[in-house]
Amino acid sequence: MSKHHSPCASLSLKAHATAAGKTILFGEYAVIFGHKAYVQALPLRTHCLLKVMPTCTDFGIKLNLLNLGLTQTRSYQQLYDQYQAIKIQYSRFLAKEIPISHVLTEPSALMAAVLIEGFDDFFDGIEVVIASDVMPQSGQGSSAALIVSALLAINTLKNKKYRLDDIFHQAVKLECFQHGISSGLDVAASLYGGLASYQNKKFKPLSLPAFKFYLISTGKPFSTTGDCVALVKQRWMSDHDEQYNRIDCYIDSFLMTQDTYFLHQAVLLNHKLLVDLGVVPLKVQSFIHKIEKTGGVAKISGSGTIFGDNAGMVVAFASSEIEQICHDYGYGFQKITGVGAGVTGL
């Protein structure tokens, strides 16, 4: 750790960055096992504003997390010590001594890790403001959007030249504290934006019109993404590889022909695979079955859940008939007709 000194003279007065949420159209678990996933950045954003406070002595670091209604002032040493504790807990997770949910144990913990990792030196007299349209624990990539927007804002505040690929690797490291082992998919979608395939940490933009679909909220899951990933890793078998290969063939056919028959077949099979893996609760299965009876198709988008009725987000390719079904189940929904841009500085 560097000796404490005032960094303010070398900083810009403020920096503002914004990054996209995302929805996984296909392959949220298959990507962990080397298969191709398909992701679309959403027109929903997380904003990170960093401001140098008027004087640069004894102010500490003020965290203002608007969506959580949380405001606190921490010293650099407190944040630094918290980050060291997070790394120790993460090592214990890797050693299978504790679940991933024991690594970040308070709402501001991820932000503390991002700040210490991003600044990589002593800093003080900074206000951090986070606001987001991206729903947490819903499969929309809220953690990735927070990390990516904050890292860009930090680089901008420091007047530091950066490459998006460097931010990618740093963000994936940080996302592991939230989810256990990050595939990098959420980070790539938030960072680069658009519609793309993703496989083995390679993000390939697709030159297609953005998918139009319903994004439906079934409620915040009671299990974490890390918990679900840990279970799926135990359950995934060679049969699941074969099932996903069939899904990928339908997706390829759709990409070549734009025939929605192939798209619907891919969604149907991917939903069946997720049910088999045990991450789609019965209530959500019933909801999706009713959508299918209208001629539409749907699947969870994100980790789902391993207990409880709430599974986060569902993506549905269907007619407006499903809006009444959503009302019947008490689920909120929105029509997605556009695609989100990658990370930007404002």
Residue pairs with C-beta under 8 A, 6 or more apart in sequence:
1 80
1 122
2 121
2 122
3 122
4 76
4 122
4 124
5 122
6 56
6 57
6 124
6 125
7 56
7 121
7 122
7 123
7 124
8 52
8 56
8 124
8 125
10 158
10 159
11 52
11 157
11 158
11 159
12 52
12 156
12 157
12 158
12 159
13 51
13 52
14 49
14 50
14 51
14 52
14 157
15 49
15 50
15 153
15 154
15 156
15 157
15 345
16 47
16 48
16 49
16 50
16 153
16 156
16 345
16 346
17 47
17 48
17 149
17 150
17 152
17 153
17 156
17 343
17 344
17 345
17 346
18 45
18 46
18 47
18 48
18 149
18 343
18 344
18 346
19 45
19 46
19 144
19 145
19 146
19 148
19 149
19 152
19 190
19 191
19 342
19 343
19 344
20 41
20 42
20 43
20 44
20 45
20 141
20 145
20 189
20 190
20 193
20 340
20 341
20 342
20 343
21 41
21 42
21 44
21 45
21 46
21 133
21 134
21 135
21 140
21 141
21 142
21 145
21 190
21 340
22 39
22 40
22 41
22 42
22 140
22 141
22 144
22 145
22 186
22 189
22 190
22 340
23 39
23 40
23 42
23 139
23 140
23 215
23 301
23 302
23 313
23 315
23 336
24 37
24 38
24 39
24 139
24 185
24 301
24 302
24 315
25 38
25 39
25 40
25 211
25 301
25 315
26 37
26 38
26 247
26 248
26 251
26 266
26 267
26 270
27 35
27 36
27 37
27 38
27 244
27 247
27 248
27 270
28 37
28 139
28 185
28 274
28 300
28 301
28 302
28 303
29 229
29 232
29 236
29 274
29 277
29 279
30 36
30 37
30 240
30 244
30 247
30 273
31 37
31 183
31 185
31 198
31 199
32 181
32 183
32 229
32 232
32 233
32 236
33 236
33 240
33 241
34 199
34 200
35 199
35 241
35 244
35 245
35 248
36 197
36 198
36 199
36 248
37 183
37 185
37 197
37 198
37 199
38 195
38 196
38 197
38 198
38 206
38 251
39 185
39 188
39 189
39 195
39 196
39 197
39 198
40 189
40 194
40 195
40 196
40 210
40 211
40 336
40 339
40 340
41 189
41 190
41 192
41 193
41 194
41 195
41 339
41 340
41 341
41 342
42 134
42 140
42 215
42 336
42 339
42 340
43 336
43 338
43 339
43 340
44 132
44 133
44 134
44 140
44 340
45 132
45 133
45 134
45 145
45 340
46 130
46 131
46 132
46 133
46 134
46 142
46 145
46 146
46 149
47 129
47 130
47 131
47 132
47 149
48 128
48 129
48 130
48 146
48 149
48 150
48 152
48 153
49 127
49 128
49 129
49 130
49 131
49 153
50 126
50 127
50 128
50 129
50 153
50 154
50 156
50 157
51 126
51 127
51 129
52 125
52 126
52 157
53 59
53 62
53 125
53 126
53 127
55 125
56 124
56 125
57 124
57 125
59 73
59 124
59 125
60 73
60 74
60 75
60 76
60 124
60 125
61 73
61 74
61 75
61 76
61 79
61 115
61 123
61 124
61 125
61 126
61 127
61 128
62 71
62 72
62 73
62 126
62 127
62 128
63 70
63 71
63 72
63 73
63 74
63 108
63 111
63 128
64 70
64 71
64 127
64 128
64 129
64 130
65 71
65 107
65 108
65 111
65 130
66 129
66 130
66 131
66 132
67 130
67 131
67 132
67 136
68 107
70 107
70 108
72 108
74 108
74 112
76 122
76 123
76 124
79 112
79 115
79 116
80 116
82 109
82 112
82 113
83 112
83 113
83 116
83 117
86 103
86 104
86 109
86 112
86 113
86 177
89 98
89 102
89 103
89 105
90 103
90 176
90 177
92 98
92 102
93 99
93 100
93 102
93 103
93 180
99 226
99 227
99 230
100 178
100 179
100 180
100 224
100 226
100 227
100 230
101 224
101 226
101 227
103 177
103 178
104 110
104 113
104 177
104 178
109 177
110 143
110 146
110 147
110 174
110 177
110 178
111 128
111 130
111 146
111 150
113 174
113 177
114 146
114 147
114 150
114 151
114 154
114 174
115 123
115 128
115 150
115 154
117 170
117 173
117 174
118 150
118 151
118 154
118 155
118 170
119 154
119 158
126 157
128 150
130 146
130 149
130 150
132 142
132 145
132 146
134 140
134 141
134 142
134 145
135 142
135 217
135 313
136 142
136 143
136 220
137 220
137 221
137 224
137 225
137 312
138 217
138 220
138 302
138 312
138 313
139 300
139 301
139 302
139 303
139 304
139 312
139 313
140 302
140 313
141 186
141 189
141 190
143 175
143 178
143 179
143 186
144 171
144 175
144 186
144 187
144 189
144 190
145 186
145 190
147 171
147 174
147 175
147 187
147 190
148 167
148 171
148 187
148 190
148 191
148 343
149 190
149 343
151 167
151 170
151 171
152 162
152 167
152 343
152 344
152 345
153 345
155 161
155 162
155 167
156 345
164 191
164 192
164 342
164 343
167 191
167 343
168 184
168 187
168 188
168 191
171 187
171 190
171 191
172 182
172 184
172 187
172 201
175 182
175 184
175 186
175 187
176 182
178 225
178 226
179 224
179 225
179 226
179 229
180 225
180 226
180 229
180 230
181 229
183 198
183 201
184 198
184 201
185 198
188 196
188 198
188 201
188 203
189 196
189 198
189 203
190 342
190 343
191 342
191 343
192 203
192 205
192 342
193 339
193 340
193 341
193 342
193 343
194 205
194 206
194 339
194 340
194 341
194 342
195 205
195 206
195 208
195 210
195 211
195 339
196 203
196 204
196 205
196 206
197 203
197 204
197 206
198 204
206 255
208 255
210 336
210 337
210 338
210 339
211 317
211 336
212 335
212 336
212 337
213 315
213 316
213 317
213 335
213 336
214 298
214 315
214 316
214 317
214 318
214 322
214 326
214 333
214 334
214 335
214 336
215 301
215 313
215 314
215 315
215 333
215 334
215 335
215 336
216 298
216 313
216 314
216 315
216 316
216 326
216 331
216 332
216 333
217 312
217 313
217 314
217 331
217 332
217 333
218 283
218 284
218 287
218 309
218 310
218 311
218 312
218 313
218 314
218 329
218 331
219 309
219 310
219 311
219 312
219 331
220 310
220 312
221 228
221 303
221 304
221 305
221 308
221 310
221 311
221 312
222 305
222 307
222 308
222 310
223 303
223 305
223 306
223 307
223 308
224 303
225 302
225 303
227 306
228 279
228 303
228 304
228 305
228 306
229 303
231 278
231 279
231 306
232 277
232 278
232 279
235 277
235 278
236 277
240 273
240 276
240 277
243 269
243 272
243 273
243 276
244 270
244 273
246 269
247 266
247 269
247 270
247 273
250 262
250 263
250 265
250 266
250 269
251 262
251 263
251 266
253 259
253 262
254 260
254 262
254 263
254 266
260 317
263 297
263 317
264 297
264 317
267 297
267 298
267 299
267 317
268 292
268 297
270 299
271 280
271 288
271 297
271 298
271 299
271 300
274 280
274 299
274 300
274 304
275 285
278 306
279 300
279 303
279 304
279 305
279 306
279 311
280 288
280 300
280 304
280 311
281 304
281 305
281 307
281 308
281 309
281 310
281 311
282 309
283 309
283 329
284 300
284 304
284 309
284 311
284 314
287 298
287 314
287 325
287 329
287 331
288 298
288 299
288 314
288 316
290 325
291 297
291 298
291 316
291 318
291 322
291 325
292 298
294 318
294 319
294 321
294 322
294 325
295 318
295 319
296 316
296 317
296 318
296 319
296 321
296 322
297 316
297 317
297 318
298 314
298 315
298 316
298 317
298 318
298 322
299 314
299 315
300 311
300 312
300 313
300 314
300 315
301 312
301 313
301 314
301 315
302 312
302 313
303 312
304 311
304 312
305 311
305 312
314 331
316 322
322 333
323 333
326 332
326 333
